[in-house]
């Protein structure tokens, strides 16, 4: 009986049956042939080509098993690295994606009998982080790429340098405080006394005669005058000391390094206090990042519209959710802020700052700093109009 025509119903049905995955027990790994039923697999086992492959495998069975094991391990780990990266994922999800390829190496031809054994082996070899949960085994790929390790080391070094700077400033502040306390303890306040005569019995005599200007005052008056001069001189020196101390205090009031550092710390605290954990605003463009809505909306852009809804202006329902309108289809969806992300436009476009000290301020995008994950904006409204600021990617978005 000849072979059926290519467009005959039988040939078409055979091609339909051969598509997709079929039963594993009717697959021959040595010949890499998939049979559709038990009869076909039996005929294949009796064929000459299959017998020849069995003779080759019987000469060195460990060689073929090691080869298939290496192929299975390399393909599985490569899929895990490319598809999931360093995310923690269930091992069965990765395996289902791996066996979706018809040409994959089957596990029954490797040294591992079950997927659990293979998962434990990955953990022992240090290729992945594995942990067992009530829902099953989870795996996480360990990225040992030299470029990735170098990037992580640079981030750790930068973080350590920032911590060192903070510790240095903290030590400087403590030293300034200690010096200020020591200065207060050693400062001696002046003591003021009344002007008194040494002896109450002494009399003050004034000679108004002509000879008085020539002869001079008497002994008693001279002694009293000397004591009075001494007290006046001492009082004048005390007044000078007090005036100099008051001048020095006035100079201290200007601004010391300690006060400047304290003001900088307060400004940092104010900036941190201005930040909030919600950022949704009307009239901004966002991108849908959740996959629960399907491929129709995934990675598509939407606008948080401004209409009267439920008696309120704007479709921001609360602080963490909003109604968005898809730009492509016009569909309206209610989404949480965790399901969307901000959109960074091209330089020269207008944006809205969503978080930080300049919240609710419109600005103009000047440039993007990819290394520091931020952008340079020029404020276009408010009291600080025209000022340039650096804002992180997640703190601003494109205006609709």
C-alpha positions as CSV (number, residue, x, y, z in Angstrom):
1,X,0.0,0.0,0.0
2,X,1.5,3.3,-1.0
3,X,2.0,6.4,1.2
4,X,-1.0,8.7,1.6
5,X,-1.2,11.9,-0.3
6,X,0.1,15.0,1.5
7,X,-3.4,16.7,1.4
8,X,-5.4,13.5,2.0
9,X,-7.5,13.3,5.2
10,X,-5.3,10.6,6.6
11,X,-2.1,12.5,6.1
12,X,-3.7,15.6,7.7
13,X,-4.9,13.6,10.7
14,X,-1.5,12.1,11.1
15,X,0.1,15.6,11.2
16,X,-2.4,16.8,13.7
17,X,-1.7,13.8,15.9
18,X,2.0,14.4,15.7
19,X,1.8,18.0,16.9
20,X,2.4,18.9,20.6
21,X,3.5,16.7,23.4
22,X,2.6,13.0,23.6
23,X,3.0,10.3,26.2
24,X,6.4,9.9,27.7
25,X,6.3,6.1,27.8
26,X,6.2,5.9,24.0
27,X,9.4,8.1,23.6
28,X,12.8,6.6,22.8
29,X,15.6,8.8,24.1
30,X,18.4,6.9,22.4
31,X,16.8,7.3,19.0
32,X,15.0,10.6,20.0
33,X,11.8,9.3,18.4
34,X,8.3,9.9,19.7
35,X,5.7,7.2,18.9
36,X,2.0,7.9,19.0
37,X,0.7,4.7,20.4
38,X,1.8,1.4,21.9
39,X,1.8,-0.5,18.6
40,X,4.1,2.1,17.0
41,X,6.5,2.0,20.0
42,X,6.6,-1.8,19.8
43,X,7.4,-1.7,16.1
44,X,10.1,0.8,16.8
45,X,11.7,-1.3,19.5
46,X,11.9,-4.2,17.0
47,X,13.5,-2.1,14.3
48,X,17.1,-2.5,13.2
49,X,18.1,1.1,14.0
50,X,16.8,0.8,17.6
51,X,18.8,-2.4,18.1
52,X,21.9,-0.7,16.8
53,X,21.5,2.2,19.2
54,X,21.1,-0.3,22.1
55,X,24.3,-2.1,21.2
56,X,26.1,1.3,21.3
57,X,24.6,2.2,24.6
58,X,25.5,-1.2,26.1
59,X,29.2,-0.7,25.5
60,X,29.4,2.3,27.9
61,X,26.0,3.0,29.6
62,X,27.4,5.6,32.1
63,X,28.7,7.7,29.2
64,X,25.3,8.1,27.7
65,X,23.6,8.7,31.0
66,X,26.1,11.4,31.9
67,X,25.7,13.0,28.6
68,X,21.9,13.2,28.9
69,X,22.2,14.3,32.5
70,X,24.5,17.2,31.5
71,X,22.2,18.2,28.7
72,X,19.1,18.2,31.0
73,X,20.9,20.2,33.7
74,X,22.3,22.8,31.3
75,X,19.0,23.3,29.5
76,X,17.1,23.5,32.8
77,X,19.4,26.0,34.5
78,X,19.6,28.1,31.3
79,X,15.8,28.3,31.2
80,X,15.7,29.2,34.9
81,X,18.3,32.0,34.4
82,X,16.7,33.5,31.3
83,X,13.1,33.2,32.2
84,X,13.0,33.9,36.0
85,X,16.4,35.4,36.8
86,X,17.1,35.4,40.5
87,X,13.4,35.2,41.5
88,X,12.2,32.5,43.8
89,X,9.9,30.2,41.9
90,X,8.3,26.7,42.3
91,X,10.4,24.0,40.6
92,X,7.3,22.5,38.9
93,X,6.6,25.7,37.1
94,X,10.1,25.7,35.6
95,X,9.8,22.0,34.7
96,X,6.5,22.5,32.9
97,X,8.0,25.2,30.8
98,X,11.0,23.1,30.1
99,X,9.1,20.0,28.8
100,X,6.9,22.2,26.6
101,X,9.7,21.8,24.0
102,X,9.3,18.6,22.0
103,X,13.0,18.2,21.6
104,X,13.8,18.3,25.4
105,X,15.8,15.6,27.1
106,X,13.5,13.4,29.2
107,X,14.3,12.9,32.9
108,X,13.9,9.1,32.7
109,X,17.2,9.1,30.7
110,X,19.2,11.0,33.4
111,X,20.7,10.0,36.7
112,X,17.7,11.6,38.6
113,X,14.6,9.6,39.1
114,X,12.3,12.5,40.2
115,X,12.2,16.3,40.0
116,X,12.7,16.5,43.8
117,X,16.0,14.6,43.6
118,X,17.1,16.9,40.8
119,X,16.1,20.0,42.9
120,X,18.1,18.7,45.9
121,X,21.1,18.1,43.7
122,X,21.0,21.7,42.5
123,X,21.1,22.9,46.1
124,X,24.0,20.6,47.0
125,X,26.0,21.8,44.0
126,X,25.4,25.4,44.8
127,X,23.7,26.3,41.5
128,X,20.5,27.4,43.2
129,X,19.0,28.2,46.6
130,X,16.4,25.6,47.4
131,X,13.8,25.4,50.2
132,X,11.0,23.1,51.0
133,X,7.5,24.5,51.9
134,X,4.1,22.9,52.4
135,X,3.4,23.8,48.8
136,X,6.5,22.0,47.5
137,X,10.1,22.8,46.6
138,X,11.1,26.4,45.6
139,X,14.3,27.2,43.7
140,X,16.2,30.5,43.2
141,X,19.0,30.9,40.7
142,X,22.4,32.1,42.0
143,X,23.9,34.5,39.5
144,X,27.7,33.9,39.4
145,X,28.4,36.1,36.3
146,X,31.6,38.2,36.8
147,X,29.8,41.4,35.7
148,X,27.0,40.8,38.1
149,X,29.4,40.1,41.0
150,X,31.4,43.3,40.1
151,X,28.2,45.3,40.1
152,X,27.2,43.9,43.5
153,X,30.6,44.7,44.9
154,X,30.4,48.3,43.7
155,X,27.0,48.7,45.3
156,X,28.3,47.2,48.6
157,X,31.3,49.5,48.5
158,X,29.1,52.6,47.8
159,X,26.8,51.6,50.7
160,X,29.8,51.1,53.0
161,X,31.2,54.5,52.0
162,X,27.9,56.2,52.8
163,X,27.8,54.5,56.2
164,X,31.4,55.6,56.9
165,X,30.4,59.2,56.0
166,X,27.4,59.0,58.4
167,X,29.6,57.6,61.2
168,X,32.2,60.3,60.6
169,X,29.6,63.1,60.7
170,X,28.1,61.5,63.9
171,X,31.5,61.4,65.5
172,X,32.1,65.1,64.5
173,X,28.8,66.1,66.1
174,X,29.6,64.2,69.3
175,X,33.0,65.9,69.5
176,X,31.4,69.3,69.0
177,X,28.9,68.6,71.7
178,X,31.6,67.5,74.1
179,X,33.7,70.6,73.4
180,X,30.6,72.8,74.0
181,X,29.9,71.1,77.3
182,X,33.6,71.5,78.4
183,X,33.5,75.2,77.5
184,X,30.4,75.8,79.6
185,X,31.9,74.1,82.6
186,X,35.2,76.1,82.4
187,X,33.5,79.5,81.8
188,X,33.7,81.7,84.9
189,X,31.0,84.4,85.3
190,X,32.3,87.8,86.6
191,X,31.3,88.8,90.2
192,X,30.3,92.4,90.8
193,X,30.9,94.1,94.2
194,X,29.9,97.4,95.7
195,X,32.3,100.4,96.0
196,X,33.2,100.7,99.7
197,X,35.7,102.7,101.7
198,X,38.4,100.8,103.6
199,X,37.8,102.8,106.9
200,X,34.7,104.7,108.0
201,X,36.7,107.0,110.3
202,X,38.6,108.6,107.5
203,X,37.4,112.0,106.5
204,X,37.3,113.6,103.1
205,X,39.0,117.0,103.3
206,X,38.9,119.5,100.5
207,X,41.3,122.5,100.5
208,X,39.9,125.3,98.4
209,X,42.8,127.7,99.0
210,X,45.4,128.7,96.5
211,X,48.1,126.7,98.2
212,X,46.0,123.6,97.7
213,X,46.8,123.5,94.0
214,X,50.4,123.8,94.8
215,X,50.9,121.8,97.9
216,X,48.4,119.0,96.9
217,X,45.9,117.1,99.1
218,X,46.6,115.7,102.5
219,X,47.7,112.2,103.4
220,X,44.2,111.0,104.2
221,X,42.7,112.4,101.1
222,X,45.5,110.9,99.0
223,X,45.1,107.5,100.5
224,X,41.3,107.6,99.9
225,X,41.9,108.8,96.3
226,X,44.3,106.0,95.7
227,X,41.8,103.4,97.0
228,X,39.0,105.0,94.9
229,X,41.2,105.0,91.8
230,X,42.0,101.3,92.4
231,X,38.4,100.4,92.7
232,X,37.5,102.4,89.7
233,X,40.2,100.8,87.7
234,X,39.1,97.4,88.8
235,X,35.5,98.1,87.9
236,X,36.5,99.4,84.5
237,X,38.6,96.3,83.8
238,X,35.6,94.2,84.9
239,X,33.3,96.1,82.6
240,X,35.8,95.6,79.7
241,X,35.9,91.9,80.5
242,X,32.1,91.7,80.6
243,X,31.8,93.7,77.3
244,X,34.4,91.4,75.7
245,X,32.6,88.3,76.9
246,X,29.3,89.7,75.6
247,X,30.9,90.4,72.2
248,X,32.3,86.8,72.1
249,X,28.8,85.5,73.0
250,X,27.4,87.6,70.2
251,X,29.9,86.1,67.8
252,X,29.0,82.6,69.0
253,X,25.4,83.3,68.1
254,X,26.2,83.7,64.4
255,X,26.4,80.0,63.3
256,X,28.8,77.4,64.4
257,X,29.7,74.3,62.4
258,X,27.7,72.2,64.9
259,X,24.6,74.3,64.3
260,X,25.0,74.0,60.5
261,X,25.3,70.2,60.7
262,X,22.3,70.1,62.9
263,X,20.3,72.2,60.4
264,X,21.4,69.8,57.6
265,X,20.2,66.8,59.7
266,X,16.9,68.5,60.3
267,X,16.5,69.2,56.6
268,X,17.2,65.5,55.8
269,X,14.5,64.5,58.4
270,X,12.1,67.0,56.9
271,X,12.7,65.5,53.4
272,X,12.1,62.0,54.7
273,X,9.0,63.1,56.5
274,X,7.6,64.6,53.3
275,X,7.7,61.2,51.5
276,X,4.5,59.0,51.6
277,X,3.8,55.4,50.6
278,X,1.1,56.5,48.1
279,X,1.7,58.4,44.9
280,X,-1.3,58.1,42.5
281,X,-2.4,61.4,41.0
282,X,-5.0,62.2,38.3
283,X,-3.9,63.2,34.7
284,X,-0.6,61.1,34.7
285,X,0.4,58.3,32.4
286,X,1.1,54.9,34.0
287,X,2.1,51.4,32.7
288,X,0.2,48.2,33.7
289,X,2.7,45.7,35.1
290,X,0.4,43.0,36.5
291,X,-0.1,39.8,34.5
292,X,-3.4,38.9,36.2
293,X,-5.4,40.8,33.6
294,X,-3.9,38.9,30.6
295,X,-1.6,39.9,27.8
296,X,-4.2,42.4,26.5
297,X,-3.3,44.9,29.2
298,X,0.2,43.7,30.3
299,X,2.9,46.4,29.6
300,X,0.3,48.7,28.1
301,X,0.0,52.4,29.0
302,X,-3.0,54.0,30.6
303,X,-4.2,57.4,32.0
304,X,-5.7,58.2,35.4
305,X,-8.6,60.3,34.1
306,X,-10.3,63.3,35.8
307,X,-14.1,63.0,35.8
308,X,-16.8,63.3,38.4
309,X,-17.3,59.9,39.9
310,X,-19.3,59.1,43.1
311,X,-19.5,62.8,43.9
312,X,-15.8,63.4,43.9
313,X,-13.5,65.1,41.3
314,X,-11.0,62.7,39.7
315,X,-11.1,59.0,39.5
316,X,-8.6,58.4,42.4
317,X,-10.8,56.3,44.6
318,X,-8.5,56.3,47.6
319,X,-4.8,56.7,48.3
320,X,-3.7,53.4,46.9
321,X,-6.2,52.6,44.0
322,X,-7.5,54.5,41.0
323,X,-9.6,54.0,37.9
324,X,-7.5,54.2,34.7
325,X,-8.4,54.4,31.0
326,X,-6.3,52.3,28.6
327,X,-4.8,54.5,25.8
328,X,-5.1,51.8,23.1
329,X,-8.5,50.3,23.7
330,X,-10.2,52.9,25.9
331,X,-11.2,50.3,28.5
332,X,-11.5,51.4,32.1
333,X,-10.0,49.4,34.9
334,X,-9.7,49.8,38.7
335,X,-6.1,49.0,39.7
336,X,-4.0,49.2,42.8
337,X,-0.8,51.3,42.7
338,X,1.2,48.0,43.0
339,X,-0.2,47.0,39.6
340,X,1.1,50.0,37.7
341,X,4.4,51.9,37.4
342,X,5.4,55.4,36.4
343,X,6.3,56.3,32.8
344,X,9.5,58.3,32.0
345,X,9.0,60.4,28.8
346,X,11.7,61.7,26.5
347,X,13.8,64.8,27.5
348,X,11.9,68.0,27.0
349,X,8.5,66.6,28.0
350,X,6.4,67.7,31.0
351,X,6.1,65.5,34.1
352,X,4.4,65.6,37.5
353,X,6.4,65.0,40.7
354,X,4.5,62.4,42.8
355,X,6.5,62.2,46.0
356,X,9.1,64.0,48.0
357,X,9.5,67.7,49.0
358,X,8.3,68.9,45.6
359,X,5.1,66.7,45.5
360,X,2.3,67.9,43.1
361,X,4.7,70.2,41.2
362,X,4.9,70.2,37.5
363,X,8.3,70.1,35.9
364,X,10.2,69.8,32.7
365,X,12.4,66.7,32.1
366,X,16.0,67.9,31.3
367,X,18.0,64.7,31.3
368,X,18.2,61.1,32.7
369,X,21.0,59.7,34.9
370,X,20.9,55.9,34.3
371,X,23.7,55.1,36.7
372,X,21.9,56.7,39.7
373,X,18.4,55.8,38.5
374,X,17.2,59.4,38.6
375,X,16.4,62.3,36.3
376,X,17.1,66.1,36.3
377,X,13.9,68.2,36.4
378,X,13.3,71.9,36.1
379,X,10.4,73.0,38.3
380,X,7.8,74.8,36.3
381,X,5.4,75.9,39.1
382,X,5.5,76.8,42.7
383,X,7.7,79.2,44.7
384,X,10.9,77.6,43.5
385,X,10.0,77.9,39.8
386,X,13.1,77.4,37.5
387,X,15.1,75.4,40.1
388,X,16.8,72.2,39.0
389,X,16.4,69.1,41.2
390,X,17.3,65.4,40.9
391,X,14.3,63.1,41.3
392,X,14.2,59.3,41.4
393,X,12.4,57.4,38.6
394,X,9.5,56.2,40.8
395,X,8.8,59.8,42.1
396,X,7.6,61.3,38.8
397,X,5.6,60.4,35.8
398,X,4.6,61.7,32.4
399,X,1.7,64.1,32.2
400,X,-1.3,63.1,30.1
